[in-house]
Amino acid sequence: MVLSSRPALLSFLLAAGPALAALYTDPSQLPKKTYDYIVIGSGAGGGTVAARLSELSNINVLLIEAGGNVDGVLGTEIPFFAPNQIGTALDWNFTTTAQAGLDGRSILYSRGFGLGGSTSISESHHPPFSDFMVHNRASQDDWNRFAKVTGDSGWSWNSLQSYFKKMEKLVAPADNHNTQGEITPSIHGTSGPVDVSLPGFPLVTDSKVIGATADLPTQFPFNQDMNSGNTIGIGWVQFTIGGGQRASSYTSYIKPALSRTNFDVLINTQATKLISTGTQSGTPVFRGVQFATSATATKYVLNATREVIVSAGAVKTPQLLKLSGIGPSAELSKYGITTIVNNANVGANLQDHPLLSSQYSVNTTAQATFDAISQNATFAGDLVAQWESSHTGELVLGPANQLGWLRLPSTSSIFTTTTDPSAGPTSGHYELIFTDGFVSFAGITAPSTGNFFSLFTNVVSPSSRGTVTLKSSSPFDSPVIDPGLLNSDFDIFTMVAAIKSGQQFLAAKSFSGFILEPVGEYANAITDAQLEAYARKFSTTVWHPTSTASMTSTSSSAGVLNPDLTVKGTIGLRVVDASAFPFVPAAHPQTAVYVLAERAADLIKATCNC
């Protein structure tokens, strides 16, 4: 696998390891076998559901992944360096339309292109910071709203407790420090496939962030475990990291299942169309999949005997549905696609989290900030050697040891004109993330000297909505992606409020003498109007697209999916990925997708009689 060039310091991280013998790298290699289930996409949704279905020894499962093998790619294994895969062969390399809410800027829209999907690459594109890898179950209100909208109590917080624990394996942090008071172990699983741990290396900012919750307990309460159902407060981050190494759907679900004779994985191959194989009582049956390695390569077709499961993500799933005749008839006819199921909701309702990072210079005479890694190649090389020998040191970390979820005051002026879009009081309106170093997502080059602190502000209950539409009838053309970032009064109001909230947090006594001054254009943003202009100029996204094939109640004409994730108006077709969520969770959504897929696997098993 050839990946695009990166700085010399990290180039050796990009060398891919040898392909596993159990993987097929070309459709022509597939055995002549009948598959009960064909799963498209290997991210948190597809990797999970495919591996779980393969637990049934009397059924055959084929998993198709458009990207390549990530096995042995150190850049996907070392948590701190995971973003080095952005812009490489492991990224779809999408861009958005010009965003009105971002001063007309188009931004990179990274999605995973390889085994593990977006769980194997970064959510950020600024080295050396990694994918957040944050383990968030979301709030009880998020899940209870899903249950209400779908009319299925099985999606409620209480009903999903067994699945939260089923996917987790709580392990010690890499440094084996005493975690008492940093997490509530009793609410977590200990034998699931996905490693979960607390940060495995101490930072100079740890005591300052936690100290600020004691200084300002009413405004910024300490939350010992944000996976309890109530996310509100500041606390320690839980990551999908185990033994100092990143856990993805590939390492957690797919790779352990590769030894099963009933589980085949085809990589470097893109699903190009879902094929209707007939009708049943007048309803179209979709059990066929067309796929190819490139636009000019031979097209192959396989039929599943039971179901086709689309897990291509919130960008590619609606594109594939539309290319297959499932979508708005006006849009499909524009590209010469015959409409089989006319559903205007396919590709609509796109929701994402707008993210902004703001920087401060800091005074540190103790342990250096993360900046030392980007500023000193020798030091960085020593850390890589340490990680390779023992999986310890700073490279076991994600970008922050603490974060917080907070709500606007109920008396906020925005609520006089706007209905609260959040799921409820246990869901945040915005997130604060505290990073011990200089990070910019807007293309600002980090200084070559000095120590810095970055404050992330993230609107996690947005009211803005976007779309994914077709660019052409070719599955190898990227779709048109318009996430509508900061495109509502509520979202920009919340972003400005979040910045001011973060400033108040950093003014706590525990930060005294550490935070010096804001840097760059942030230093000149004082008034609300200036902060709004600053936010529009520098905000991007956390790459959390959801809801483009959202589930609703069985009787509802809205949405794309039924509560069991089957596609409305079809037979034999199901969607299991983040596009299924009716609302974007007020959380980093990878864990919610794992849980969605865990339950989906059981729903499918219950109907297969196998």
C-alpha positions in Angstrom: 0.0 0.0 0.0 1.4 3.4 -1.0 0.5 6.3 1.3 1.1 9.9 0.6 4.2 11.6 2.0 4.4 13.1 5.4 7.2 14.7 7.5 10.4 12.5 7.6 10.0 12.1 11.4 6.8 10.1 10.9 7.3 8.6 7.5 8.3 5.2 8.8 5.0 5.0 10.7 3.2 4.7 7.4 4.7 1.5 6.2 1.9 -1.1 5.9 2.4 -4.6 7.2 1.9 -7.8 5.2 -1.6 -8.7 4.2 -3.3 -11.3 6.4 -3.8 -14.6 4.6 -7.5 -14.5 5.6 -8.1 -11.3 3.6 -9.1 -11.2 -0.1 -7.6 -8.3 -1.9 -9.5 -8.7 -5.2 -13.0 -10.0 -6.0 -11.6 -12.6 -8.3 -10.0 -14.3 -5.3 -13.3 -14.9 -3.5 -14.3 -18.6 -3.0 -17.3 -19.9 -4.8 -19.5 -19.7 -1.8 -23.1 -18.6 -1.0 -23.2 -15.8 1.6 -26.1 -15.4 4.0 -25.2 -11.9 4.8 -23.1 -9.3 2.9 -21.9 -6.3 4.9 -20.7 -3.2 3.2 -18.2 -1.2 5.2 -15.9 -2.2 8.1 -16.2 0.7 10.6 -17.8 0.6 14.0 -21.1 -0.4 12.5 -20.1 -2.9 9.8 -17.1 -4.4 11.5 -19.1 -5.1 14.6 -22.2 -6.6 13.0 -20.2 -8.7 10.6 -18.1 -10.2 13.3 -21.1 -10.8 15.6 -23.0 -12.5 12.8 -20.0 -14.8 12.0 -20.4 -16.2 15.5 -23.2 -18.3 14.0 -21.1 -21.1 12.6 -23.8 -22.3 10.2 -24.1 -19.0 8.2 -21.6 -17.4 5.9 -20.7 -13.7 6.1 -18.9 -11.5 3.6 -17.5 -8.1 4.6 -16.6 -5.7 1.8 -14.3 -2.8 2.5 -13.5 -0.1 -0.1 -10.1 0.7 1.5 -7.1 -1.4 2.3 -5.4 -3.3 5.1 -4.3 -1.4 8.1 -2.6 -4.3 9.8 1.0 -3.2 10.8 0.5 0.5 10.0 2.0 2.0 13.1 0.2 5.3 12.4 -3.1 3.6 13.2 -1.7 1.9 16.3 0.1 4.6 18.2 -2.7 6.8 19.6 -0.8 10.1 19.5 0.2 9.7 15.8 -3.0 8.4 14.4 -3.8 11.6 12.4 -0.9 10.9 10.1 -3.4 8.9 8.1 -5.4 11.9 7.2 -4.9 12.7 3.5 -3.4 9.3 2.8 -4.7 6.2 1.2 -6.6 5.5 4.4 -8.8 8.5 4.0 -11.7 9.1 1.5 -10.4 12.7 1.3 -13.8 14.4 1.0 -14.3 18.1 1.1 -17.5 20.0 1.9 -19.4 22.6 -0.2 -18.7 26.2 0.7 -20.1 26.7 4.2 -22.1 29.8 4.7 -21.7 29.6 8.4 -17.9 29.4 8.0 -17.5 32.5 5.9 -17.9 30.5 2.7 -15.0 28.1 3.4 -14.9 24.5 2.2 -13.3 22.2 4.7 -11.7 18.8 4.6 -14.2 16.0 5.5 -12.2 13.1 6.6 -13.7 9.6 6.6 -11.9 6.3 7.1 -10.9 4.3 4.0 -9.5 1.0 5.3 -10.2 -1.8 7.7 -11.9 -0.3 10.7 -13.2 2.7 8.8 -13.1 5.9 10.8 -12.2 4.1 13.9 -8.8 3.5 12.4 -8.0 7.0 11.4 -8.1 10.4 13.0 -11.0 12.8 13.6 -8.5 15.6 13.3 -6.1 16.5 10.5 -3.4 18.4 12.3 -0.4 16.3 13.3 0.7 15.3 15.8 -2.6 15.1 17.5 -4.6 11.9 17.3 -8.2 10.9 16.7 -10.0 11.8 19.9 -10.7 8.0 20.3 -13.1 9.2 23.1 -15.3 6.5 24.6 -18.7 8.2 25.1 -21.9 6.2 25.6 -23.9 9.5 25.1 -26.5 10.6 27.6 -29.5 8.8 28.9 -31.6 11.6 27.3 -29.9 11.0 23.9 -30.9 7.3 23.9 -34.4 7.9 25.4 -35.1 10.4 22.6 -34.1 7.7 20.1 -36.5 5.3 21.7 -39.3 7.9 21.6 -38.8 8.9 18.0 -38.6 5.3 16.8 -41.3 4.0 19.1 -38.9 1.2 20.1 -38.1 1.0 23.8 -35.2 -1.2 23.0 -33.2 1.9 22.1 -33.7 3.4 25.5 -30.9 4.0 28.0 -32.1 1.3 30.4 -32.7 -1.3 27.7 -29.2 -0.9 26.3 -27.3 -1.4 29.5 -26.2 -4.9 28.6 -24.9 -3.7 25.2 -22.8 -1.0 26.8 -21.1 -3.6 28.9 -21.0 -6.2 26.1 -18.8 -4.1 23.9 -16.4 -2.8 26.6 -13.3 -4.2 28.2 -12.2 -1.8 30.9 -8.4 -2.2 31.3 -5.7 -0.4 33.3 -4.2 2.7 31.8 -0.7 2.3 30.2 1.1 3.7 33.2 -1.0 1.6 35.7 -1.7 4.5 37.9 -4.4 4.3 40.6 -7.6 5.4 38.9 -9.7 5.7 42.1 -11.9 8.8 41.8 -11.4 9.1 38.1 -13.9 6.5 36.9 -16.7 4.3 38.3 -15.6 0.8 37.4 -18.8 -0.9 38.4 -20.8 0.5 35.5 -18.3 -0.8 32.9 -17.9 -4.1 31.1 -14.7 -6.1 31.6 -14.8 -8.8 28.9 -16.0 -7.1 25.7 -13.9 -6.8 22.6 -13.1 -3.0 22.7 -10.4 -2.0 25.2 -11.3 1.1 27.2 -8.9 2.9 29.5 -8.2 6.2 31.2 -5.2 8.4 30.1 -1.9 6.5 30.6 0.5 9.4 31.1 0.3 12.4 33.5 0.3 16.0 32.1 1.2 19.2 33.8 -2.3 20.4 33.2 -4.1 17.5 35.0 -4.1 19.1 38.4 -5.0 22.5 37.0 -8.1 21.2 35.1 -9.4 19.1 38.0 -8.5 21.9 40.4 -10.7 24.3 38.5 -13.7 22.1 39.1 -13.1 22.5 42.9 -12.6 26.3 42.4 -15.8 26.7 40.4 -18.0 23.7 41.4 -21.3 25.3 40.6 -20.5 26.3 37.0 -18.1 23.5 36.3 -18.9 20.5 38.5 -16.6 17.5 38.5 -18.1 14.4 36.8 -16.4 11.2 37.9 -17.8 9.1 35.1 -19.5 10.7 32.0 -20.7 7.2 30.9 -23.1 7.0 33.8 -26.0 8.5 31.8 -25.5 12.0 32.9 -22.6 13.6 30.9 -22.7 17.1 32.5 -19.5 18.3 34.1 -15.8 18.1 33.7 -13.9 14.9 34.2 -11.3 12.4 32.9 -11.5 11.2 29.4 -12.1 7.5 28.7 -10.5 6.3 25.5 -10.7 3.3 23.2 -7.1 2.5 24.0 -5.7 -0.6 25.6 -2.1 -1.4 26.6 -1.1 1.9 25.1 -2.4 1.0 21.7 -5.5 2.2 19.8 -8.5 -0.1 19.7 -10.5 0.0 16.5 -13.3 -2.1 15.0 -10.6 -3.9 13.0 -8.5 -4.8 16.1 -11.5 -5.4 18.3 -13.9 -7.2 16.1 -12.7 -8.1 12.6 -9.1 -9.3 13.2 -10.1 -11.8 16.0 -12.8 -13.2 13.7 -10.5 -13.8 10.7 -9.8 -17.3 11.7 -13.4 -18.3 11.2 -14.0 -20.3 8.1 -17.5 -18.7 7.6 -16.2 -15.1 7.6 -14.6 -13.7 4.5 -13.3 -10.1 4.2 -12.8 -8.5 0.8 -10.7 -5.3 0.8 -9.7 -2.7 -1.8 -13.2 -3.2 -3.3 -16.1 -0.7 -3.4 -19.7 -1.5 -3.4 -21.1 0.3 -6.4 -24.8 -0.6 -6.4 -27.4 -2.5 -4.4 -29.4 -4.6 -6.8 -33.1 -5.4 -6.5 -33.5 -9.1 -6.9 -37.3 -9.2 -7.3 -40.4 -8.3 -5.3 -42.3 -9.8 -2.5 -46.0 -8.9 -2.2 -45.2 -5.8 -4.3 -42.2 -4.7 -2.1 -38.8 -4.6 -3.8 -36.2 -7.1 -2.5 -32.6 -5.9 -2.3 -30.3 -8.8 -1.8 -27.8 -8.2 -4.6 -24.5 -6.2 -4.4 -22.4 -5.0 -7.3 -18.8 -4.2 -6.5 -15.5 -3.4 -8.3 -12.0 -2.3 -7.5 -12.1 0.8 -9.6 -14.3 2.7 -12.1 -12.7 0.8 -15.0 -12.4 -2.6 -13.4 -14.6 -5.6 -13.9 -17.9 -5.4 -12.0 -18.9 -8.4 -9.9 -22.3 -9.2 -8.4 -23.2 -11.4 -5.5 -26.6 -12.1 -3.9 -27.0 -12.7 -0.2 -29.5 -15.3 0.8 -30.7 -13.4 3.8 -29.7 -9.7 4.0 -27.5 -7.0 2.6 -26.3 -4.7 5.4 -25.0 -1.3 4.5 -22.5 0.2 6.9 -20.7 2.7 4.7 -21.2 5.6 7.0 -23.2 8.8 7.0 -21.6 10.0 3.8 -21.3 6.9 1.6 -24.5 5.1 2.8 -27.0 7.7 1.4 -24.9 7.9 -1.8 -25.1 4.1 -2.3 -28.8 4.0 -1.6 -29.4 6.7 -4.1 -27.3 5.1 -6.8 -29.4 2.0 -6.2 -32.7 3.7 -6.8 -33.6 4.5 -3.2 -34.0 8.2 -2.7 -35.7 11.4 -3.9 -37.0 10.6 -7.4 -36.3 14.2 -8.6 -32.6 13.9 -7.7 -32.3 10.4 -9.1 -33.9 11.2 -12.4 -31.5 14.1 -12.8 -28.7 11.5 -13.1 -30.6 8.9 -15.1 -31.2 6.6 -12.1 -34.5 4.7 -12.1 -36.4 5.2 -8.8 -37.3 2.0 -7.1 -38.2 3.5 -3.7 -39.0 7.2 -3.7 -37.9 8.5 -0.3 -37.0 12.2 0.0 -35.3 11.6 3.4 -32.3 9.7 2.0 -29.3 12.0 2.4 -31.3 14.7 4.3 -31.0 15.5 8.0 -27.2 15.5 8.0 -26.0 16.6 11.5 -22.4 17.3 12.7 -20.6 19.0 15.5 -18.8 22.3 14.7 -15.4 22.5 16.5 -13.1 25.4 17.2 -9.7 25.4 18.8 -8.3 28.6 20.5 -4.7 28.9 21.8 -3.0 30.4 24.8 0.7 30.8 25.6 1.6 29.3 28.9 4.2 29.4 31.6 5.7 26.1 32.4 8.9 25.4 34.2 8.1 21.8 34.9 7.2 19.1 32.3 7.0 20.5 28.8 3.7 20.6 26.9 2.9 18.5 23.9 4.6 21.2 21.8 8.0 19.6 22.6 7.1 16.6 20.4 6.5 18.7 17.3 9.4 21.1 18.0 12.1 18.5 18.8 12.5 15.6 16.3 15.1 13.9 18.5 12.7 13.9 21.5 9.9 12.7 19.3 12.0 9.9 18.0 12.9 8.8 21.5 9.2 8.7 22.4 8.5 6.5 19.3 11.3 4.1 20.4 9.9 4.0 23.9 6.4 3.2 22.6 7.7 0.5 20.4 9.6 -1.1 23.2 7.0 -0.9 26.0 3.9 0.9 24.8 4.4 3.6 27.4 5.2 7.3 27.4 3.4 10.3 26.1 2.5 8.6 22.8 -0.1 6.5 24.5 -2.3 9.6 25.0 -5.1 11.0 23.0 -5.2 14.8 22.7 -6.6 15.6 26.1 -6.8 14.0 29.5 -9.9 15.9 30.5 -13.0 17.3 28.8 -16.4 18.5 29.8 -20.0 18.7 28.7 -22.0 21.7 29.7 -25.3 23.4 29.1 -26.4 26.9 28.4 -28.3 28.6 31.3 -32.0 28.1 30.9 -32.4 31.9 31.0 -30.2 32.3 27.9 -31.6 34.8 25.5 -31.5 32.4 22.6 -34.3 30.4 24.2 -36.8 33.2 23.7 -36.6 32.6 20.0 -35.3 29.1 19.6 -36.5 25.7 21.0 -33.8 23.9 22.8 -32.4 21.3 20.3 -30.7 19.1 23.0 -32.1 15.8 24.1 -32.6 16.9 27.7 -30.8 18.0 30.9 -28.2 15.2 30.9 -27.0 16.2 27.4 -24.7 19.0 26.8 -25.2 22.0 24.5 -21.4 22.3 24.1 -18.2 20.5 25.0 -14.9 21.9 26.3 -11.7 20.0 25.6 -8.4 21.0 27.2 -5.2 20.2 25.3 -1.7 20.6 26.6 -0.2 22.1 23.4 -0.9 24.1 20.3 -3.5 22.6 18.0 -5.3 24.3 15.1 -7.8 22.7 12.8 -7.9 25.7 10.5 -4.5 25.4 8.9 -2.6 27.7 11.3 1.0 26.6 11.6 2.1 25.8 15.1 5.0 28.0 16.4 8.4 26.4 16.3 9.2 27.4 19.9 7.2 28.0 23.1 4.6 26.2 25.2 0.9 26.5 24.6 -2.5 25.4 25.7 -5.5 24.8 23.4 -9.1 25.2 24.4 -11.5 23.3 22.2 -15.2 24.4 22.0 -17.6 22.0 20.3 -21.3 22.5 19.7 -22.8 19.1 20.4 -26.5 19.7 20.2 -26.7 21.6 16.9 -29.9 22.8 15.3 -28.3 23.1 11.9 -29.0 20.5 9.3 -27.2 19.5 6.1 -27.4 17.1 3.1 -25.5 14.5 1.2 -26.5 14.6 -2.5 -25.2 13.0 -5.7 -22.6 14.7 -7.9 -23.1 12.1 -10.7 -24.2 8.6 -11.3 -20.7 7.2 -10.7 -20.1 5.6 -7.3 -16.4 6.6 -7.7 -17.3 10.3 -7.6 -17.5 11.8 -4.2 -21.0 13.0 -3.2 -21.8 16.6 -2.5 -21.5 17.1 1.2 -23.1 20.1 2.9 -23.1 19.7 6.7 -24.5 23.2 7.3 -21.9 24.0 10.0 -22.8 27.0 12.3 -25.7 27.6 10.0 -28.3 28.5 12.6 -28.7 31.2 15.2 -28.6 28.7 18.0 -25.3 27.1 16.9 -23.4 30.3 16.6 -24.9 31.6 19.9 -23.7 28.4 21.5 -20.2 28.5 20.1 -19.7 32.1 21.4 -21.1 31.1 24.8 -18.8 28.1 24.8 -15.7 30.2 24.2 -16.7 32.6 27.0 -17.4 29.6 29.3 -13.9 28.2 28.5 -12.4 31.6 29.3 -14.1 31.6 32.7 -12.9 28.1 33.4 -9.3 29.1 32.6 -9.6 32.1 34.9 -10.0 29.7 37.9 -7.4 30.0 40.7 -5.8 26.7 39.8 -4.6 28.1 36.4 -3.1 31.2 38.1 0.4 31.8 36.7 0.1 29.2 34.0 -2.2 30.7 31.4 -0.4 33.8 30.0 -2.4 35.2 27.1 -4.4 34.3 24.0 -2.5 34.1 20.8 -3.2 34.9 17.1 -6.4 36.4 16.0 -8.1 35.0 19.1 -6.3 37.7 21.2 -8.3 40.4 19.3 -11.7 38.7 19.7 -13.2 40.5 22.7 -16.9 41.4 22.1 -19.6 38.9 21.2 -19.5 40.1 17.6 -15.8 39.7 17.4 -16.0 36.2 18.9 -18.7 35.3 16.3 -16.5 36.5 13.5 -13.5 34.6 14.9 -15.5 31.4 15.3 -16.8 31.6 11.7 -13.3 32.2 10.4 -11.6 29.3 12.2 -14.2 26.7 13.1 -14.2 23.3 11.4 -15.7 20.0 12.5 -15.0 17.0 14.7 -16.0 14.8 11.8 -19.1 13.4 13.4 -21.6 13.2 10.5 -24.8 11.3 11.4 -28.5 10.9 10.6 -28.6 10.9 6.7 -30.6 7.6 6.8 -32.3 8.1 10.1 -34.6 5.6 11.8 -38.2 6.6 12.7 -41.2 4.6 13.8 -42.5 1.9 11.6 -45.7 3.9 10.8 -43.8 7.2 10.1 -43.4 8.4 6.6 -40.4 10.4 7.7 -36.9 9.0 8.0 -35.3 6.2 6.0 -35.2 3.2 8.4 -37.6 1.3 10.6 -36.6 0.9 14.3 -35.0 -2.5 13.5 -32.8 -0.6 10.9 -34.4 -2.2 7.9 -34.8 0.2 5.0 -38.4 1.4 4.6 -40.1 0.1 1.5 -37.7 -2.7 1.0 -37.0 -6.3 2.0 -33.6 -7.8 2.7 -31.8 -4.5 3.2 -30.6 -2.9 6.5 -28.4 0.0 7.5 -26.1 -0.2 10.5 -24.0 2.9 11.0 -24.1 6.5 12.2 -26.5 7.5 9.4 -29.2 5.6 11.3 -29.3 8.0 14.3 -32.3 10.3 14.3 -30.2 13.0 16.0 -26.4 13.3 16.4 -25.6 12.3 20.0 -24.2 15.0 22.3 -21.0 12.9 22.4 -18.2 11.6 20.3 -20.3 8.9 18.6 -18.1 6.0 17.9 -19.2 4.1 21.0 -22.9 4.8 20.2 -22.3 3.2 16.8 -20.7 0.1 18.4 -23.7 -0.2 20.6 -26.1 0.3 17.7 -24.4 -2.5 15.9 -24.3 -4.8 18.9 -28.1 -4.6 19.2 -28.5 -4.8 15.4 -26.6 -8.1 15.4 -29.0 -9.5 18.0 -32.0 -8.2 16.1 -30.8 -9.9 13.0 -29.9 -13.2 14.8 -33.4 -13.2 16.3 -35.0 -13.3 12.8 -32.6 -15.6 10.9 -33.6 -18.9 12.5 -30.1 -20.1 12.2 
